[in-house]
Amino acid sequence: MSGCRARTAPGVFRGRFRVVGCGAFRLDFDGGLGRLTNVFTGRPARGLLNRLVAGAGPICLEAPPFPLAAGAVAPLREAAEKRGSGDFSPLWAGEAAALAREKSAETLTHSLWTDALAVMRNLNQ
């Protein structure tokens, strides 16, 4: 898994990445764990712990159903993000997010291409 230096993630999300040396980075998981939560979408998804996830759930039986949950949180999210806070923003991160390594988009694309060619070669054997 890789993250590109040119990524367009919002600042509140990028702020949760920490460089750990040699160009690698990891997500700050607030104790090392992402959480399954339904507070942002009304359906379970894996993300980083923040104020809303910690306070309301992470799984909240009162969360509005999909797709209404996003609209219910929108005013809080907008106000917090204007202050540079991710307290009410969905900070999506899959199970392998902590394995991510930062590299340029060019290097990532080359790696993906090379790996795909190797897999295709092995399919013919």
Order of alpha helices (4+ residues) and beta strands (2+ residues): beta-alpha-beta-beta-beta-beta-alpha-alpha-beta-alpha
